[in-house]
Each structure stands twice: as structure tokens, then as C-alpha cells.
């Protein structure tokens, strides 16, 4: 009995960071159809396919962001990802897909190639691009962590669940477990206010896009 109680206590303790993300994001996560409005929508990057096109998950995020712009609920899209990732340049592939396949005006697109992880994407959105209010688009398993980190860092963020029509149940389960584990690092980064991996000066690209759009 004592060992069982210790195991339960350890599980609860290990789950605290994940519970923090879930409860902090409560009330700030929406389906695409119910999304609120914001000037900027941030799309978080993920791997690019071998042919240089967005992977199905990334394409789903971009399709959702494009729908928000087309529906008048956002004006500018900030693409935040790893410009030197193992699978390729995420923001470049995202921008090409948005403007080419989805028909989004390139003047509404800003790429941040130094959004190396979720924390960095949120911190750079605030510090480099001057964003204080935004929608964040990613898949359901990732959204609570993304929303919580951005809000913790001072961005008034609401999450919008990205499309994932080709996501099998096994992938969703795998990514949910991965995000559960990643919440520990997210909490530690938030507590110590870690600076982003790439230090960049302020960039007016988003404000310019809002002005010109």
C-alpha cells in the first residue's frame, strides 16, 4: 500500500507541469469555426516533407491560418519555425505553401526562421515582432502548451485547433504523450524566463504588414 501511494504521489508530481498547461489554457482554446479575432495569427512550425512541401500536419496548420485570414478573423500570419531544421527550412516551406497553394497575399506573411521551439516562438513574437495579441494555430495536443507559454510570456494568446484530417489515432496518441513529457521543459523555461536561443533586434515586419494590409 505504501509503495502504491508513493507511486501515485510521484505520478501526480510529474503531472504538475502538464496540468499547469491544461488549466492555464482553459477558456483560451477554440475550434476554427468559433475562433475570436486578432490582427496576427502565429503558425508554429513542424517538419517538412522530403519533397520540400509541408508535412500533412504542417499543411493542416497553414490551411487553418489561411481560413482565419480569408474569414476576416486575422490580418497577418507570422510563421515561426526552424529555418535550419533537419527536415528543411520550415518557414520558407510554409510561406511558399501559403502564397502558392492557398493564395494568401505574400504581403500578409512574415517568416521567423528562429522559432526553434514553442517557447522561443512565443518569446520572439513578443520581443522581436512586438506582438501583444495573437491567435496561435497548432494541433490539439500541442495547443495547451503553446497557449500557456505565450500567455505566460505576455502575449494575449488564444489557440485555434489546426486541421489534422490525415492524422491516425496512433500519431495523436504518440504526440499527446510527447507533449505531456515536453510540459516539464516548458514549465522550467517559464520559471527561469529563459532567453530565446537566437537573440535578434526588433523587427518591424509584422507592424509593416499590418499597416500595408
BAPALUM-413531 format. One record per atom (N, C-alpha, C): x, y, z; residue in three letters. Coordinates in steps of 0.2 Angstrom, whole numbers, plus 5000, padded with zeros to 4 digits. Each point is the difference from the previous one (the first is absolute). Layout:
// BAPALUM-413531
XYZALA;...
***
This chain:
// BAPALUM-413531
500449945000UNK;499650065000UNK;500450065000UNK;500650005004UNK;500450065000UNK;500350014994UNK;500349954996UNK;500350014994UNK;499550024995UNK;499449985000UNK;499450024996UNK;499950085001UNK;500050025006UNK;499950075001UNK;500550044998UNK;500749985001UNK;500550034997UNK;500050014993UNK;499849954996UNK;500050004993UNK;499550054998UNK;499450005003UNK;499550054998UNK;500250075001UNK;500350015006UNK;500350075002UNK;500550024995UNK;500549954997UNK;500550024995UNK;499650024994UNK;499549964998UNK;499750014994UNK;499650075000UNK;499750025005UNK;499750065001UNK;500550065000UNK;500649995003UNK;500550055000UNK;500350014993UNK;500149944996UNK;500350014993UNK;499550034996UNK;499350005002UNK;499550024995UNK;499950085001UNK;500350035005UNK;499850075002UNK;500250044994UNK;500550004997UNK;500150044994UNK;499550004995UNK;499849934998UNK;499549994995UNK;499350035002UNK;499949995007UNK;499350035002UNK;500150085000UNK;500550035001UNK;500150075000UNK;499850024993UNK;500349974995UNK;499850024993UNK;499349994998UNK;499749955002UNK;499349984999UNK;499550055003UNK;500150025007UNK;499650045003UNK;500150074998UNK;500650024999UNK;500250074998UNK;499750024993UNK;499949954996UNK;499850014993UNK;499249995000UNK;499749985005UNK;499349995001UNK;499650074998UNK;499549994995UNK;499750064999UNK;500350044994UNK;500649984998UNK;500450044995UNK;500149954994UNK;499749954999UNK;500049954994UNK;499450004997UNK;500050004993UNK;499450014996UNK;500149954994UNK;499449984997UNK;500049974994UNK;500050054994UNK;500249984994UNK;500150054995UNK;499350044999UNK;499549975000UNK;499350034999UNK;499950055005UNK;500250005006UNK;499850045006UNK;500650055002UNK;500550004996UNK;500650045002UNK;499950075000UNK;500250045005UNK;500050075001UNK;500450044995UNK;500050065000UNK;500450044995UNK;500650035004UNK;500550004995UNK;500750045003UNK;500350024993UNK;500450055001UNK;500450024994UNK;500549954997UNK;500349965005UNK;500549964998UNK;499849935002UNK;500249954995UNK;499949935002UNK;500749974999UNK;500249965005UNK;500749975000UNK;499949934999UNK;500449984995UNK;500049934998UNK;500649975002UNK;500049955004UNK;500649965003UNK;500249954995UNK;500750004999UNK;500349954995UNK;500049935002UNK;500149964995UNK;500249935002UNK;500349974993UNK;500249945000UNK;500449974995UNK;499750014993UNK;500550014995UNK;499850004993UNK;500149944997UNK;499649984995UNK;500049944996UNK;500750004996UNK;500249944998UNK;500649994996UNK;500050044993UNK;499450014998UNK;500050044993UNK;500050075001UNK;500150025007UNK;500050085001UNK;499350035002UNK;499549964999UNK;499350025002UNK;499949995007UNK;499550045003UNK;499849995007UNK;499749935001UNK;500249975006UNK;499749935001UNK;499350015001UNK;499649955000UNK;499350005001UNK;499850045006UNK;500349995006UNK;499850045006UNK;500250084999UNK;500550014997UNK;500250074999UNK;499550034995UNK;499849974995UNK;499650024995UNK;499350015003UNK;499849965005UNK;499450015003UNK;500050075004UNK;500650015003UNK;500050075004UNK;500050064995UNK;500349994995UNK;500050064995UNK;499350014997UNK;499649944999UNK;499350014997UNK;499650035005UNK;500149985006UNK;499650045005UNK;500150075001UNK;500750025000UNK;500250075000UNK;499750044994UNK;500049974994UNK;499850034994UNK;499250015001UNK;499749955002UNK;499350015001UNK;499850065005UNK;500450015005UNK;499950055005UNK;500150074996UNK;500550004996UNK;500150074996UNK;499450014995UNK;499949944997UNK;499450014994UNK;499450025004UNK;499949985006UNK;499350015003UNK;500050065004UNK;500650045000UNK;500050075003UNK;500250005007UNK;500249945003UNK;500150005007UNK;500850015002UNK;500450014995UNK;500750015000UNK;500250044994UNK;500550045001UNK;500350044994UNK;500749984998UNK;500449985004UNK;500749984999UNK;500249945003UNK;500449964996UNK;500249935003UNK;500750005001UNK;500249995006UNK;500749995002UNK;500249935000UNK;500449984996UNK;500249935000UNK;500749995004UNK;499949965005UNK;500649995005UNK;500249935000UNK;500649994998UNK;500349934999UNK;500750015000UNK;500349944999UNK;500749994999UNK;500350004993UNK;500350064998UNK;500350014994UNK;500549954998UNK;500349975004UNK;500649954999UNK;499849945003UNK;499449985000UNK;499849935003UNK;500349944996UNK;500049945003UNK;500249944997UNK;499649994994UNK;499450015000UNK;499549984994UNK;500050064995UNK;500350065001UNK;500050054995UNK;499850075004UNK;500050054996UNK;499850075002UNK;499250005001UNK;499849995006UNK;499350005001UNK;499650074998UNK;500250065002UNK;499750064998UNK;500050014993UNK;500549984996UNK;500050014993UNK;499549964997UNK;500049935002UNK;499549964997UNK;499350025002UNK;499950035006UNK;499350025002UNK;499850064996UNK;500550054999UNK;499850064996UNK;499849984993UNK;500449954997UNK;499949984993UNK;499349974999UNK;499849965005UNK;499449965000UNK;499450055001UNK;500150055004UNK;499550055002UNK;499850044993UNK;500650034997UNK;499950054995UNK;499849964993UNK;500349944999UNK;499949964994UNK;499449965000UNK;499949955005UNK;499549955000UNK;499450045003UNK;500050045005UNK;499450025003UNK;499850074998UNK;500550044996UNK;499850064997UNK;500050065005UNK;500449995006UNK;500050065004UNK;500550054998UNK;499850075000UNK;500450054998UNK;500750005003UNK;500550004997UNK;500749995003UNK;500150065005UNK;499750064999UNK;500150065004UNK;499749985007UNK;499649955001UNK;499749995006UNK;500449945004UNK;500549984997UNK;500449955003UNK;500750025002UNK;500249995007UNK;500650015003UNK;500349945002UNK;500649984998UNK;500449945002UNK;500550015006UNK;500049975005UNK;500550005005UNK;500449935000UNK;500650004997UNK;500349945000UNK;500449985006UNK;499950035006UNK;500349995006UNK;499649985005UNK;499449984998UNK;499549975005UNK;500249935002UNK;500549985003UNK;500349945001UNK;499649955004UNK;499650035004UNK;499549955004UNK;499450055002UNK;499549975003UNK;499450045002UNK;500250065004UNK;500449995005UNK;500250055005UNK;500350064996UNK;500549984996UNK;500350054996UNK;499550044995UNK;499649964997UNK;499550034996UNK;499650065003UNK;499849985006UNK;499650055004UNK;500450065002UNK;500649995003UNK;500450055002UNK;500250054995UNK;500249974994UNK;500250044994UNK;499450044997UNK;499449975000UNK;499450034998UNK;499950075004UNK;500149995007UNK;500050065004UNK;500550054999UNK;500649985001UNK;500650045000UNK;500350024993UNK;500049964995UNK;500250024994UNK;499550034995UNK;499449975001UNK;499550034995UNK;499550045003UNK;500050015007UNK;499650055003UNK;499349985001UNK;499849935000UNK;499449985000UNK;499749995007UNK;499550035002UNK;499750005006UNK;499349965000UNK;499749994995UNK;499449964999UNK;500049964994UNK;499849945000UNK;500149954994UNK;499549945001UNK;499949974995UNK;499749935000UNK;500649964998UNK;500049945003UNK;500549954999UNK;499749934997UNK;500349984994UNK;499749944997UNK;500549945000UNK;499849955003UNK;500449945000UNK;499549945002UNK;500249945000UNK;499549945001UNK;499850005007UNK;499549965001UNK;499750005007UNK;500449985006UNK;500549954999UNK;500449985005UNK;500550055002UNK;500250054995UNK;500550055001UNK;499750065003UNK;499450014999UNK;499750075001UNK;500050025007UNK;499849965005UNK;500150035007UNK;500750025002UNK;500549974998UNK;500750025002UNK;500150064996UNK;499950014994UNK;500150064996UNK;499750065003UNK;499349995001UNK;499650065003UNK;500350025007UNK;500149955004UNK;500350025007UNK;500650035000UNK;500549984995UNK;500650035000UNK;500050074998UNK;499650014994UNK;499950074997UNK;499750055006UNK;499549975003UNK;499650055005UNK;500550015006UNK;500449955002UNK;500550015005UNK;500550054998UNK;500250014994UNK;500550044998UNK;499750074998UNK;499350015001UNK;499850074999UNK;499650014993UNK;499949954997UNK;499650004994UNK;499349985001UNK;499550044999UNK;499349995001UNK;499849954994UNK;500149935002UNK;499949954994UNK;499449965001UNK;499649994995UNK;499549954999UNK;500249954995UNK;499949935002UNK;500249954995UNK;499449984996UNK;500249984994UNK;499549974995UNK;500349934998UNK;499649955000UNK;500249934999UNK;500050004992UNK;500649974998UNK;500250004993UNK;499649934997UNK;499950004994UNK;499849944997UNK;500549955000UNK;499749945000UNK;500549945000UNK;499649944997UNK;499850014994UNK;499549954997UNK;500449934999UNK;500650004999UNK;500449944998UNK;500449985006UNK;499850025006UNK;500449985006UNK;499749935003UNK;500349945000UNK;499849945003UNK;499950015007UNK;499649955003UNK;500050005008UNK;500649995003UNK;500549964997UNK;500649985003UNK;500450065000UNK;500050054995UNK;500450065000UNK;499850045005UNK;499350015001UNK;499750055005UNK;500249975007UNK;500049945001UNK;500249975007UNK;500850015001UNK;500449994995UNK;500750015001UNK;500250085001UNK;499650044996UNK;500250075001UNK;499750035007UNK;499549975002UNK;499750025007UNK;500549985005UNK;500249945000UNK;500549985005UNK;500650045000UNK;500350024994UNK;500650044999UNK;499850075003UNK;499450034999UNK;499950065003UNK;499950005007UNK;499849955003UNK;500049995007UNK;500750005003UNK;500449974997UNK;500750005002UNK;500450074999UNK;499850034994UNK;500350064999UNK;499850065005UNK;499449995003UNK;499750055005UNK;500550015005UNK;500449955002UNK;500550025006UNK;500550054998UNK;500349994993UNK;500550054998UNK;499650074999UNK;499450004998UNK;499650064999UNK;500050045007UNK;499849965005UNK;499950035007UNK;500750035002UNK;500549964999UNK;500750025002UNK;500250074996UNK;499950004994UNK;500250064996UNK;499650065002UNK;499349995002UNK;499650055002UNK;500250035007UNK;500249955004UNK;500250025007UNK;500750045000UNK;500449984996UNK;500750045000UNK;500050054994UNK;499550014997UNK;499950064995UNK;500649994995UNK;500149944997UNK;500649994996UNK;500050044994UNK;500550044998UNK;500050044994UNK;500049954994UNK;499750024994UNK;500049964994UNK;500749984998UNK;500149954996UNK;500649974998UNK;500450054995UNK;499650044996UNK;500250054996UNK;499850075002UNK;500550045001UNK;499950075002UNK;499950044994UNK;499550034999UNK;499950054994UNK;499750075002UNK;500250054996UNK;499850065002UNK;499250014998UNK;499750055002UNK;499350014998UNK;499950004992UNK;499549974998UNK;499849994993UNK;499350034998UNK;500050054996UNK;499350034999UNK;499649974995UNK;500249944998UNK;499749964994UNK;499249995001UNK;499849985007UNK;499349995001UNK;499650075000UNK;500350055003UNK;499650065000UNK;500050034993UNK;500549994996UNK;500050034993UNK;499549964996UNK;499949935001UNK;499549974997UNK;499350025002UNK;499950015006UNK;499450025002UNK;499850074997UNK;500550055000UNK;499950064997UNK;499850004993UNK;500449964996UNK;499949994993UNK;499449964998UNK;499849965004UNK;499449954999UNK;499450045001UNK;
***
